[in-house]
């Protein structure tokens, strides 16, 4: 496979993941983070880090809007629930959390 095709396939897979997460606003970030070690915020940070690497000006708020499909504060008000003590305790173990370079 040539590099251009690979990049196009990776971009399509990313768009599919973002669309899926936008459609599943019932799934809380903390639950994704606790299970998979990354969440919507991590995707936004990876997106911003990629923009930084390419010299593209992009704020963190703009990156989050790409991932959430709306301004982050609006998303939080509509969909984010308060984390339980159990969720926060599990989250405190950072050994499996995503590493995001370039920010």
N, C-alpha and C positions, 0 to 999 in steps of 0.2 A: 504494500500500500504506500502511495506517495504521501509526503508530508502534508500537502494541501488537503487531500482527502481525509487524512487522519484528523487534522485540525477542524475540518467541517463536521466530522462525525462527533468529535468531542464537544464542539459547540452545540450541536443538536441534542446530545445527551444532557448537557448542562441546562439547556432551555427546557427540556422535558422534566428534569428534576425540579427546577424553579417553578414551573407550572403546577406540578404535583403538590409541592409544598404550599403554593398559594391557594390551591383548591382544598387543602387539608388544614385550614386554619383552626380546626378543632384539636389538632395535635399541638401540644405545648412545646416550646423550645426546650424547656428544661427536661422534658421527657425524652426528646430526641437526643439531647446532649448526654443525658445519663445512660442512654442505651447505646448510642453510636459514637459519642465523643466529639460531635460537631452539631451545629444547629444553623438556623437561618442567619444568625449574626456572624457565624464563622464564614458562611458562604459570602456574605457581604464584605467581610474583611479580606477574603481571598480575591474577590472581584476588585476591591480597591487596591490591593497589593499588585495585582496584574496591571491595573491602570498606572500605578506609580512606576512600575518597571518599564512601561511603554512611554512614559512621559506625558500621560494623559491626565489633565486636571480633573479630579473627581473627589467630591467631599464624601465623608462617611455617610452622611444623610442621603446623598444621591445614590450611593452604592446600596444602602438599605432599601431605598425605594424601588430599585431594580429587583431586588430579591423578594420583598414583601408585596410588591404590586401597588403600593400606596405609601404615603409618608409613614414612617415608623411610629410616630406618636398616635396617628389614627389607627394603625393596626393594633397597637397595645390597648387602646381604649375599647376597641371592638372585640378583640379576641384573646388577649392575655389574661390569664387567671393568676391569682396570688399563689405562689409556690407553697406547698405544704412543708412542714418540718422534715418529713421523710425525704422529700425531693431535694431539699437544700442540703441535708446531711449526705445524701448520695453524691450530689454535685460537688461537695467540698473535696472529694477524692479526685484530684486533678490528674492522676496518673494516665488516664486514657483520653485526655482532652486533645483536640487538634492543635498542631503547631502551625502558626501562621507567620511567615517571614515576609519582610518587605514593607512593613508599616512603620 
